[in-house]
Amino acid sequence: MKKSIYAYIRVLLIFFAVFETIEYFVDSGGQFAFIKFPMITVFLLVFLFLLIAIEITVNAIDTITFLLLTEEQKAKLLEAKSLDINEGGGWYKKMMKAITKSASIENENQLLLPHDYDGIKELDNNLPPWWVYLFYGCIVFAVVYLVRFEIMGGDNQETELRNEMAQAKMEVAQYMKTAPDLMDEKTVTLLTDPADLAVGKAIFTANCIACHRADAGGQIGPNLTDDRWILGGGIKNIFHTISNGGRDGKGMISWKGTLKPKEIQDVESYVLSLQGSNPVNPKAPDGEVWVEESPKK
């Protein structure tokens, strides 16, 4: 009974190890591989049947072999097993014995084969279970690998790398479109939220009033509240002007080394919010009338 329980446990462990291996290697799009691919279900059922058949066959062979022994051989075998059970030796010794299935030196005479070559005898030792199961595992791995990559056309490591690199480039491009400190004059947009405009006002007050006055009516620099612009109006043109500066030899300096792109966006959005505010004693108009073009449909 105890031996049968171990056999059932061994079958289940091997089966679930194969099952998990298949689930790991087979890309089933979030589903169980055996549900998406019927052939895998067939393979698992056949594999489970073979495992059970092997256990039954091994037990049957052991039983038949024992029945074919002479009474003396049966007695010696039972005596050897009794000695192994009574020896004990602690958990480590029991574990090593289970892993290697090795016989103690005192009982090696039970394993001697009948042939004798010039006084040299041979022990009939079984292969260690750890080696046997590792060998079976390699066979299972080879079958799963063959089905996954050669029959079902799974992606190999090189293909996976190319796919991941392509996905990474797409994600970087998407991030570049929305990252506040990576925007440029092509991707900048007008801000209208009061919190953003308050930040823009603070930046304007700290950096721009010396040339444009606190009300943006213009002093050394032009009036920013009318509809005329020297280098073009609109959110994109103003972003370019603040970033790169005004006309060569005169006009505003470049601020891209002082202000971050997001700060430039804040301050220019604030400036555009002052359009038509009519400050007291504004500077005379300078530049050309700017009319924002409607986006093309």
C-alpha positions in Angstrom: 0.0 0.0 0.0 2.8 2.4 0.9 4.6 1.6 -2.3 1.4 2.3 -4.3 1.0 5.7 -2.6 4.5 6.7 -3.6 3.9 5.6 -7.1 0.7 7.7 -7.3 2.6 10.7 -5.9 5.5 10.2 -8.4 3.1 10.0 -11.3 1.3 13.2 -10.3 4.6 15.1 -9.7 6.0 14.1 -13.1 2.7 14.9 -14.9 2.4 18.4 -13.3 6.0 19.1 -14.0 5.4 18.4 -17.7 2.2 20.4 -17.6 3.9 23.5 -16.1 6.8 23.2 -18.6 4.3 23.3 -21.5 2.5 26.3 -20.0 5.8 28.1 -19.7 7.1 27.5 -23.2 3.8 27.7 -25.2 2.5 31.2 -25.9 -1.3 30.8 -25.5 -2.2 34.4 -25.2 -3.3 34.3 -21.6 -5.3 31.1 -21.9 -4.3 27.6 -20.8 -2.3 26.0 -23.5 -4.2 22.7 -23.3 -7.5 24.7 -23.9 -6.2 26.7 -26.8 -4.3 23.9 -28.5 -6.2 20.6 -28.5 -3.1 18.7 -29.6 -1.5 19.6 -26.2 -4.5 18.1 -24.4 -4.1 14.9 -26.4 -0.4 14.8 -25.6 -1.0 15.3 -21.9 -3.6 12.6 -21.8 -1.3 10.1 -23.7 1.6 11.1 -21.4 -0.5 10.5 -18.3 -1.7 7.1 -19.6 1.9 6.1 -20.3 3.1 7.1 -16.8 0.3 5.0 -15.2 1.1 2.1 -17.6 4.8 2.3 -16.7 4.1 2.2 -13.0 1.7 -0.7 -13.4 4.2 -2.6 -15.6 7.1 -1.9 -13.1 5.0 -3.2 -10.2 3.9 -6.2 -12.2 7.5 -7.0 -13.1 8.6 -6.7 -9.5 5.8 -9.0 -8.4 6.5 -11.6 -11.1 10.3 -11.5 -10.4 9.7 -12.0 -6.7 7.4 -15.0 -7.4 10.1 -16.6 -9.7 12.7 -16.5 -6.9 13.5 -19.5 -4.9 12.4 -19.7 -1.3 16.0 -19.0 -0.2 16.3 -16.0 -2.5 13.0 -14.6 -1.2 14.1 -15.1 2.4 17.4 -13.2 1.7 15.6 -10.4 -0.1 13.0 -10.0 2.7 15.8 -10.1 5.3 17.7 -7.4 3.4 14.7 -5.2 3.3 14.1 -5.8 7.0 17.6 -4.8 7.8 17.3 -1.6 5.7 14.1 -0.6 7.5 15.5 -1.3 11.0 18.8 0.5 10.3 17.2 3.9 10.6 20.0 6.5 10.6 18.1 9.8 10.7 16.4 11.9 8.1 19.6 12.6 6.1 20.4 8.9 5.7 16.9 8.1 4.7 16.8 10.9 2.2 20.1 9.8 0.6 18.9 6.3 0.5 15.6 7.4 -1.3 17.6 9.5 -3.8 20.2 6.9 -4.6 18.5 3.5 -3.7 21.9 2.3 -2.7 22.3 -0.9 -0.6 24.4 -0.9 2.5 27.8 -2.5 2.4 26.6 -5.3 4.7 23.9 -6.2 2.2 25.9 -6.0 -1.0 26.1 -9.8 -1.2 22.4 -9.7 -2.1 23.2 -7.8 -5.2 26.0 -10.0 -6.6 25.4 -11.4 -10.0 26.0 -15.1 -10.5 28.9 -14.7 -13.1 32.5 -14.6 -11.9 35.4 -13.5 -14.1 38.8 -14.4 -12.5 37.4 -13.6 -9.1 35.8 -10.4 -10.2 32.1 -10.1 -9.4 29.6 -7.5 -10.4 26.9 -5.9 -8.4 23.4 -5.6 -9.9 22.8 -2.0 -8.7 19.9 -0.1 -10.1 20.4 3.4 -11.6 19.9 6.1 -8.9 16.4 7.5 -9.1 17.6 11.1 -9.3 19.5 10.1 -12.5 16.6 8.2 -14.0 14.1 11.0 -13.4 16.6 13.6 -14.7 16.9 11.5 -17.8 13.1 11.3 -18.2 12.9 15.0 -17.6 15.3 15.6 -20.5 13.2 13.5 -22.8 10.1 15.4 -21.8 11.9 18.7 -22.2 13.1 17.7 -25.7 9.6 16.7 -26.8 8.0 19.9 -25.5 10.8 22.0 -27.1 10.3 20.1 -30.4 6.6 20.7 -30.4 6.9 24.3 -29.3 9.5 25.6 -31.7 9.7 23.2 -34.6 6.0 22.1 -35.0 4.1 25.1 -33.7 6.6 27.7 -34.9 7.2 29.4 -31.6 9.4 32.5 -31.4 13.1 31.8 -30.6 15.2 34.1 -28.5 16.4 36.2 -31.5 12.8 36.8 -32.7 11.7 37.6 -29.1 14.5 40.1 -28.8 13.5 41.8 -32.1 9.9 42.0 -31.0 10.8 43.4 -27.7 13.1 46.0 -29.2 10.3 47.1 -31.7 7.9 47.4 -28.8 10.4 49.4 -26.7 10.9 51.8 -29.6 7.1 52.3 -29.9 6.9 53.0 -26.2 9.8 55.4 -26.3 8.2 57.3 -29.2 4.9 57.5 -27.3 6.6 58.7 -24.2 8.5 61.3 -26.2 5.1 62.7 -27.4 3.8 63.3 -23.9 6.9 63.7 -21.7 6.7 67.3 -20.4 10.5 67.9 -20.4 11.0 66.3 -23.8 8.5 68.4 -25.8 9.5 70.7 -28.5 7.8 73.3 -30.7 6.1 70.5 -32.7 4.5 68.8 -29.8 3.8 71.7 -27.4 0.1 72.4 -26.6 -1.7 75.4 -25.1 -2.5 75.1 -21.4 -5.6 76.6 -20.0 -5.8 75.1 -16.5 -5.7 77.8 -13.8 -3.0 75.9 -11.9 -0.7 75.9 -15.0 -1.4 79.5 -15.7 -0.5 80.4 -12.1 2.9 78.6 -12.5 3.4 80.5 -15.8 2.7 83.8 -14.2 5.3 83.1 -11.5 7.9 82.3 -14.1 6.9 85.4 -16.1 7.2 87.6 -13.0 10.6 86.2 -12.1 12.2 86.4 -15.6 10.2 88.5 -18.0 8.8 91.7 -16.4 12.2 93.6 -16.8 11.6 93.7 -20.5 7.8 93.2 -20.9 6.4 94.8 -17.7 4.3 93.0 -15.1 1.2 93.5 -17.2 3.0 92.4 -20.4 2.3 95.8 -21.9 5.9 96.0 -23.2 9.0 98.1 -22.2 12.3 97.1 -23.8 10.5 94.1 -25.3 7.3 94.3 -27.3 3.7 94.4 -26.0 2.5 90.8 -25.6 -1.1 91.6 -25.2 -2.0 92.7 -28.7 -2.4 90.7 -31.9 1.0 91.6 -33.4 4.0 89.3 -33.2 7.5 89.9 -34.6 8.5 86.3 -35.0 5.0 84.8 -35.3 2.3 84.1 -32.7 0.7 81.0 -31.6 1.8 78.4 -29.1 4.4 76.7 -31.4 6.0 79.9 -32.7 6.3 81.5 -29.2 7.8 78.2 -27.9 10.5 78.5 -30.6 11.1 82.1 -29.8 11.5 81.7 -26.1 13.7 78.6 -26.6 16.0 80.0 -29.2 15.8 83.7 -28.6 14.7 86.7 -30.8 16.3 88.4 -33.7 20.1 88.1 -34.1 22.0 91.0 -32.4 18.9 92.3 -30.6 15.8 91.1 -29.0 15.3 88.3 -26.4 18.0 85.9 -25.4 17.6 82.1 -25.6 16.0 80.7 -22.5 16.3 76.9 -23.3 19.4 76.8 -21.0 17.5 78.3 -18.1 13.9 77.1 -18.4 12.8 73.5 -19.0 10.4 72.8 -21.8 7.5 72.4 -19.4 8.3 75.8 -17.8 8.4 77.4 -21.3 5.0 75.9 -22.0 3.6 77.3 -18.7 4.9 80.8 -19.3 3.9 81.1 -23.0 0.4 79.7 -22.1 0.1 82.5 -19.5 1.3 85.1 -22.0 -1.4 84.0 -24.5 -4.0 84.2 -21.7 -3.3 87.9 -21.6 -4.3 88.5 -25.2 -6.7 91.5 -25.3 -6.2 92.5 -21.7 -5.5 96.1 -22.7 -2.8 97.2 -20.2 -2.3 100.9 -19.3 0.0 102.8 -21.6 1.0 99.8 -23.7 4.0 100.0 -26.0 3.3 100.8 -29.7 2.4 97.7 -31.8 5.4 96.0 -33.4 5.4 93.2 -35.9 2.6 91.7 -38.0 -0.9 90.7 -37.1 -1.1 87.0 -36.3 -4.1 84.9 -37.0 -4.2 81.3 -35.8 -4.9 79.0 -38.6 -7.7 76.4 -38.1 -6.4 72.9 -38.0 -6.8 71.0 -41.3 -9.5 68.3 -41.3 
